[in-house]
Amino acid sequence: MQYSQQNREPNGCIQTLVISRLILAMLMIPMALIIGAIAAIILTFYALTIHPLLSLAVIGVCAALIVGLAKWEARRVAKQYPKDED
């Protein structure tokens, strides 16, 4: 008995890999934000040990990065989901 290639479904291993890749792709941005926030806190405390004004500079750079990320995300969401003009 022969099976045709068109009727075969992919095996479970390939489906598992595809699902794992999709989940990791969805979680990559939140994971990067969490790791970046922890790194910023550590860098701020390290800069505070050197000089207090240096830690303020680190906080300012982090704030600028957060504002830039928020603007980028707002543009991306607006492009992906345009408003209805009724």
N, C-alpha and C positions, 0 to 999 in steps of 0.2 A: 504494500500500500504506500503510495507516494503522497506527500503533503506539498501543496503549492506554496511558494514563498509569499504570495499575496495574502493568504489567509492566516499567516502566522502572526501572533501578537508578540511584542517585545517581551523578553524575560523580565523577571522581577528585579534583577540587579540593575538594569538600565533605568527602569522606572524609579528605583530608589535613588540612584545618582542624580537623575533629573530633578526629583523633588527636593533633594538635599541642596542642590545648586540654587534652586529658586528660593528656598528659605534663607540660605546664606546671603543671597543677593538682596533680599528684602531687609535683612538685619545689618547689612554692612554699614550704612550711614548712621543708624543709632549707636552701633558699637564703636565706630570711629569718633562720634561725639563724646561718648562716655570716656573713652581712653584719652581723648584730647583734653577733656575737662580735668581729669586726674593729673595729666602731665602739666597742665597750666597751673594747677594748685601747687604741685611740687616745685615747679619753676619759680612761682611767686614766693614761696617760703625760702627757697635757695637765694633768690635775689634780695630778699629781706635780710638775710644774714650778711650780705655784702654791703648794702646801703639801702636805707628806706626809700629814697627817691627812685632807685632802680626797680624796686618792687612796684611802685606806682606806674612806671613805664611799662612793665610787663602786664599790669592790669589794663592799661590803656590799649595796648596791642591786642589783648584778648577781647576787649570790648569791641574794637574795630573789626576783628575777625567775626564776632558774633553778628554784628550789624550787617556786614558783607554777606555772610551766609544766609541771614534772614531775607535780604533783598534778592539774592540769587534764587532762593527757594520760592519766594513770592512770584518772581518772573516765570519760573519753571511751571508752577501750578497754574498761573494765569494762561500760559501758553497751552498747557495740556487740557484745561477745562475752561474754555472761553465762556464769558457771561452771555446769557440769552438776552437779545435786544427785542423786547416785546413792546 
